[in-house]
Amino acid sequence: MYIPDKIITNRDLTARLDTTDEWIVNKTGIRERRFLEEGKYTSDMCIGAAKQALHNGGIHPKDLDAIVVSTFTFDQLLPSTALIIKEELGADQAIPIDLNQVACAGGVYGVWLGCHLLQNEKTKHVLVIGADCMSRVTDPFDRTTRVFFGDAAGALILGKTEEGYGFLSWDLQSDLSYSVQIPSGGSKQPTSEFSVAERGQYLKMDGRAVWREATRQLPKTMLTTAQRADLEIDDIDHFFVHQANFNILKNVMENLQQPMEKAIVNVDRFGNTGAATVFTVLHEAMERKAIHHGDYMIMAGIGAGFLWGSLCLRYYHQTGSGE
């Protein structure tokens, strides 16, 4: 994963916003987040995470068959962010694929797509990246969004494995809603002096709608995915759940009647990093050597749209290979 060096604490934000450190911690569980430095872009974070994933996996960039990048904070509308990353890595044989409007569900959708690409016998390795530079799309003067989000990227490499391991089941769902949106910048409302004056280039969010959908849909999709893998929810060893805020995560785990120890939490340190969150908690679990051969894990997320879903995987660790 790639996390910017610049730390933004709650107290840093309260100097500009009408809120308090106590309110932010109580409502979100977030104490600090990272903002990307000026002069760096989403692709820079993606490249940093990708290089680490390639090194850890012992994979050369020229052995990649596809690069799937999920972000709605792409460097610019054109050219392709995935193509920028491909060129920088020297992944000559990789097909660049951009998932640009899946928002915080982007990590789950990216892995789902990567796993399906591997069904082609000629595809051996797929690099999947989830990244968002949320500091560039949240209004510095809007307390309803600014306190929730941070910047990060995460990456993993998918490859073929033995029968009974890897990708076991999934559930993906959606329901159109404008509760979380960026109004301007598209064909519906092109960027103009008027749209900028209305601050339409920034993320707008109905927090109550997000809470309602996240707490309702995340437990449901994870139960469905476990069932489709012929597992009970108690059989799952690790839950890598989108880090929207701590209270949502706690509510989801309580609903599933699962201990919080099964879910890595980093929202307190990084905030909501969009498509990156499920990768960052997976990375931290790997760094702690918490995941072992044969462990079952569920990745789950929900994003603007609303789009949500989950995947069940069984970890295969080949002796002598990188993790």
C-alpha positions as CSV (number, residue, x, y, z in Angstrom):
1,M,0.0,0.0,0.0
2,Y,1.0,3.6,-0.4
3,I,0.2,6.2,2.3
4,P,1.3,9.8,1.9
5,D,3.6,11.3,4.5
6,K,1.5,14.3,5.3
7,I,-0.7,13.7,8.4
8,I,-3.8,15.8,8.9
9,T,-5.2,15.6,12.4
10,N,-8.7,16.5,13.6
11,R,-7.3,19.6,15.2
12,D,-5.8,20.7,11.9
13,L,-9.3,20.6,10.4
14,T,-11.1,22.3,13.3
15,A,-9.0,25.4,12.7
16,R,-11.0,25.9,9.5
17,L,-14.2,23.9,10.0
18,D,-17.1,24.4,12.5
19,T,-16.5,21.1,14.3
20,T,-14.5,19.6,17.2
21,D,-12.0,16.8,17.6
22,E,-14.4,15.1,20.1
23,W,-17.3,15.2,17.6
24,I,-15.2,13.7,14.8
25,V,-13.9,10.9,17.0
26,N,-17.4,10.2,18.4
27,K,-19.2,10.1,15.0
28,T,-16.5,8.5,12.9
29,G,-13.7,7.1,15.0
30,I,-11.2,9.0,12.8
31,R,-8.3,10.8,14.6
32,E,-6.1,11.6,11.6
33,R,-5.8,11.0,7.9
34,R,-3.2,11.5,5.1
35,F,-3.3,14.1,2.3
36,L,-1.2,13.7,-0.8
37,E,1.5,16.4,-1.2
38,E,1.1,19.0,-3.9
39,G,2.8,18.0,-7.2
40,K,1.8,14.3,-6.7
41,Y,-1.2,12.6,-8.2
42,T,-3.3,9.5,-7.8
43,S,-1.1,7.6,-10.3
44,D,2.0,8.3,-8.1
45,M,0.2,6.5,-5.2
46,C,-0.8,3.7,-7.5
47,I,2.7,3.2,-8.8
48,G,4.1,3.2,-5.2
49,A,1.6,0.5,-4.1
50,A,2.1,-1.5,-7.3
51,K,5.9,-1.7,-7.0
52,Q,5.6,-3.0,-3.5
53,A,3.1,-5.6,-4.6
54,L,5.3,-6.7,-7.4
55,H,8.3,-7.0,-5.1
56,N,6.4,-8.9,-2.4
57,G,5.0,-11.3,-5.0
58,G,8.2,-11.8,-6.8
59,I,6.5,-10.8,-10.1
60,H,8.3,-8.9,-12.9
61,P,6.2,-6.1,-14.5
62,K,6.6,-7.7,-17.9
63,D,4.8,-10.8,-16.6
64,L,1.6,-8.8,-16.0
65,D,-1.3,-9.6,-18.4
66,A,-3.6,-6.9,-17.1
67,I,-3.7,-3.8,-14.8
68,V,-7.1,-3.0,-13.3
69,V,-7.2,0.5,-11.7
70,S,-10.2,1.5,-9.6
71,T,-10.4,5.2,-8.8
72,F,-12.8,8.1,-9.3
73,T,-10.0,10.6,-8.6
74,F,-8.0,9.8,-11.8
75,D,-5.2,12.1,-12.7
76,Q,-7.3,13.7,-15.5
77,L,-10.3,12.7,-17.7
78,L,-7.9,11.6,-20.4
79,P,-5.6,9.8,-20.9
80,S,-6.1,6.5,-19.0
81,T,-4.7,6.4,-15.5
82,A,-4.1,2.6,-15.9
83,L,-2.1,3.3,-19.0
84,I,0.0,5.9,-17.2
85,I,0.8,3.2,-14.5
86,K,1.5,0.6,-17.2
87,E,4.1,2.8,-18.9
88,E,5.8,3.8,-15.6
89,L,6.0,0.2,-14.5
90,G,7.3,-1.1,-17.8
91,A,4.5,-3.6,-18.0
92,D,4.6,-4.0,-21.8
93,Q,2.2,-6.9,-22.1
94,A,-0.5,-5.7,-19.7
95,I,-3.9,-4.5,-20.8
96,P,-4.8,-1.3,-19.0
97,I,-8.3,-1.2,-17.6
98,D,-9.9,1.7,-15.7
99,L,-12.9,1.4,-13.3
100,N,-13.8,5.1,-12.8
101,Q,-17.2,5.2,-11.2
102,V,-17.3,2.5,-8.6
103,A,-16.1,4.8,-5.8
104,C,-15.6,3.0,-2.4
105,A,-16.7,-0.3,-3.8
106,G,-13.9,-0.2,-6.3
107,G,-11.6,-2.5,-4.5
108,V,-14.2,-5.3,-4.4
109,Y,-15.2,-4.8,-8.1
110,G,-11.6,-4.6,-9.2
111,V,-10.7,-8.0,-7.6
112,W,-13.9,-9.5,-9.0
113,L,-12.9,-8.4,-12.5
114,G,-9.3,-9.5,-12.0
115,C,-10.4,-13.0,-11.0
116,H,-12.7,-13.3,-14.0
117,L,-9.9,-12.2,-16.3
118,L,-7.9,-15.2,-14.9
119,Q,-10.5,-17.6,-16.3
120,N,-8.8,-17.0,-19.7
121,E,-6.1,-19.7,-19.9
122,K,-3.6,-17.2,-21.4
123,T,-3.9,-14.8,-18.4
124,K,-1.5,-15.6,-15.7
125,H,-1.1,-12.4,-13.5
126,V,-3.4,-9.5,-13.0
127,L,-2.4,-6.4,-11.0
128,V,-5.4,-4.8,-9.2
129,I,-5.1,-1.3,-7.7
130,G,-7.6,0.7,-5.7
131,A,-6.7,4.3,-5.0
132,D,-8.4,7.6,-4.3
133,C,-7.0,11.1,-3.6
134,M,-10.0,12.2,-1.6
135,S,-8.4,15.5,-0.5
136,R,-8.7,16.8,-4.1
137,V,-12.4,16.2,-4.3
138,T,-13.7,17.2,-0.9
139,D,-14.5,20.8,-0.1
140,P,-12.0,22.3,2.3
141,F,-14.9,24.3,3.9
142,D,-17.5,21.4,4.1
143,R,-17.5,19.7,7.4
144,T,-19.9,17.0,6.2
145,T,-17.3,15.5,3.9
146,R,-13.8,16.9,4.7
147,V,-13.4,15.1,8.1
148,F,-14.2,11.7,6.7
149,F,-11.7,11.2,4.0
150,G,-8.0,10.6,3.3
151,D,-5.7,9.6,0.5
152,A,-4.1,6.2,-0.2
153,A,-3.6,3.4,-2.7
154,G,-3.4,-0.3,-2.3
155,A,-2.5,-3.1,-4.7
156,L,-2.5,-6.9,-5.0
157,I,-1.5,-9.4,-7.7
158,L,-3.9,-12.2,-8.6
159,G,-2.7,-15.5,-10.1
160,K,-4.0,-19.0,-10.6
161,T,-4.0,-21.4,-7.7
162,E,-5.0,-24.9,-6.7
163,E,-8.6,-26.1,-6.7
164,G,-10.4,-25.2,-3.5
165,Y,-8.4,-22.0,-2.9
166,G,-8.5,-18.5,-4.2
167,F,-11.8,-17.0,-5.4
168,L,-14.7,-19.0,-4.1
169,S,-17.9,-16.9,-4.4
170,W,-19.2,-13.4,-4.7
171,D,-22.3,-11.1,-4.5
172,L,-22.5,-7.8,-6.3
173,Q,-25.5,-5.5,-6.0
174,S,-26.6,-1.9,-6.9
175,D,-29.4,0.6,-6.5
176,L,-29.2,4.0,-8.2
177,S,-29.0,6.9,-5.7
178,Y,-27.6,10.5,-5.9
179,S,-27.0,10.6,-2.1
180,V,-23.3,10.6,-2.8
181,Q,-22.3,12.5,-5.9
182,I,-20.0,15.0,-7.6
183,P,-22.5,17.2,-9.6
184,S,-20.3,18.9,-12.2
185,G,-17.5,17.9,-14.6
186,G,-19.5,15.6,-16.8
187,S,-21.8,16.0,-19.8
188,K,-24.8,16.7,-17.6
189,Q,-23.2,19.8,-16.0
190,P,-19.8,20.6,-17.6
191,T,-17.4,22.6,-15.6
192,S,-18.1,26.3,-15.9
193,E,-17.8,29.5,-13.9
194,F,-21.3,28.8,-12.5
195,S,-20.5,25.2,-11.5
196,V,-17.3,26.4,-9.7
197,A,-19.2,29.2,-7.9
198,E,-21.7,26.5,-6.7
199,R,-18.7,24.3,-5.7
200,G,-20.1,21.5,-7.8
201,Q,-16.7,20.0,-8.4
202,Y,-16.7,18.7,-4.9
203,L,-18.2,15.6,-3.3
204,K,-21.7,15.9,-1.9
205,M,-22.8,13.3,0.7
206,D,-25.9,12.5,2.6
207,G,-24.4,10.9,5.7
208,R,-27.6,9.4,6.9
209,A,-28.3,7.7,3.6
210,V,-24.7,6.3,3.6
211,W,-25.2,4.9,7.2
212,R,-28.6,3.4,6.3
213,E,-27.4,1.6,3.2
214,A,-24.0,0.5,4.6
215,T,-25.4,-1.0,7.8
216,R,-28.2,-2.7,5.8
217,Q,-26.4,-4.0,2.8
218,L,-22.9,-5.0,4.0
219,P,-24.0,-7.7,6.5
220,K,-26.5,-9.0,3.9
221,T,-24.0,-9.3,1.1
222,M,-21.4,-11.0,3.3
223,L,-23.9,-13.6,4.5
224,T,-24.9,-14.3,0.9
225,T,-21.3,-14.7,-0.2
226,A,-20.4,-17.0,2.7
227,Q,-23.5,-19.1,1.9
228,R,-22.5,-19.4,-1.8
229,A,-19.2,-20.7,-0.7
230,D,-20.9,-23.4,1.4
231,L,-19.6,-21.7,4.5
232,E,-21.1,-20.4,7.7
233,I,-20.2,-16.8,8.6
234,D,-18.4,-18.2,11.7
235,D,-16.1,-20.1,9.3
236,I,-14.7,-16.8,8.0
237,D,-11.3,-16.1,9.6
238,H,-10.8,-12.5,8.3
239,F,-13.2,-9.7,7.3
240,F,-11.6,-6.9,5.1
241,V,-14.4,-4.4,5.1
242,H,-14.5,-0.9,3.6
243,Q,-13.4,1.6,6.2
244,A,-16.2,4.1,5.8
245,N,-16.1,5.0,9.5
246,F,-15.6,3.0,12.7
247,N,-19.2,3.1,13.8
248,I,-20.4,1.6,10.6
249,L,-17.8,-1.2,10.8
250,K,-18.7,-1.9,14.4
251,N,-22.4,-2.1,13.6
252,V,-21.7,-4.4,10.6
253,M,-19.6,-6.8,12.7
254,E,-22.2,-6.8,15.5
255,N,-24.9,-7.6,13.0
256,L,-22.9,-10.6,11.8
257,Q,-22.3,-11.5,15.5
258,Q,-18.6,-11.6,14.8
259,P,-15.8,-10.3,17.0
260,M,-14.0,-7.1,16.0
261,E,-10.7,-9.1,16.2
262,K,-11.6,-10.6,12.9
263,A,-11.7,-7.2,11.2
264,I,-8.5,-5.1,10.7
265,V,-9.3,-1.5,11.5
266,N,-7.2,1.5,10.2
267,V,-9.9,4.1,9.6
268,D,-8.8,5.9,12.8
269,R,-5.4,6.5,11.3
270,F,-6.2,6.9,7.6
271,G,-9.8,7.9,7.3
272,N,-12.0,6.7,4.4
273,T,-9.6,6.2,1.5
274,G,-12.2,5.2,-1.0
275,A,-11.3,2.3,-3.3
276,A,-8.0,1.8,-1.4
277,T,-9.5,0.8,2.0
278,V,-9.9,-3.0,1.5
279,F,-6.4,-3.2,0.2
280,T,-4.9,-1.3,3.1
281,V,-6.5,-3.5,5.7
282,L,-5.4,-6.6,3.7
283,H,-1.9,-5.3,3.5
284,E,-1.7,-4.7,7.3
285,A,-3.0,-8.2,8.0
286,M,-0.3,-9.6,5.7
287,E,2.4,-7.5,7.4
288,R,1.3,-8.8,10.8
289,K,1.4,-12.3,9.4
290,A,-2.2,-12.7,10.6
291,I,-3.2,-14.6,7.4
292,H,-2.3,-18.3,7.1
293,H,-2.5,-21.0,4.5
294,G,-6.1,-22.1,4.2
295,D,-7.7,-19.1,5.9
296,Y,-11.1,-17.9,4.6
297,M,-11.6,-14.2,4.1
298,I,-14.3,-11.9,2.9
299,M,-13.7,-8.6,1.2
300,A,-16.7,-6.2,1.3
301,G,-17.4,-2.6,0.3
302,I,-20.1,-0.1,-0.6
303,G,-19.7,3.0,-2.6
304,A,-21.6,5.9,-4.2
305,G,-24.1,4.8,-6.7
306,F,-25.0,2.8,-4.6
307,L,-22.8,-0.1,-5.5
308,W,-21.9,-2.8,-3.0
309,G,-20.8,-6.4,-2.8
310,S,-18.4,-8.9,-1.3
311,L,-16.0,-11.7,-2.3
312,C,-15.0,-14.9,-0.5
313,L,-11.4,-16.1,-1.0
314,R,-9.3,-18.8,0.5
315,Y,-5.7,-18.0,0.9
316,Y,-3.1,-20.2,-0.6
317,H,0.5,-19.6,0.5
318,Q,3.1,-21.4,-1.7
319,T,6.2,-22.2,0.4
320,G,9.2,-20.1,-0.7
321,S,7.1,-17.5,-2.5
322,G,6.5,-13.9,-1.5
323,E,3.2,-12.9,0.1
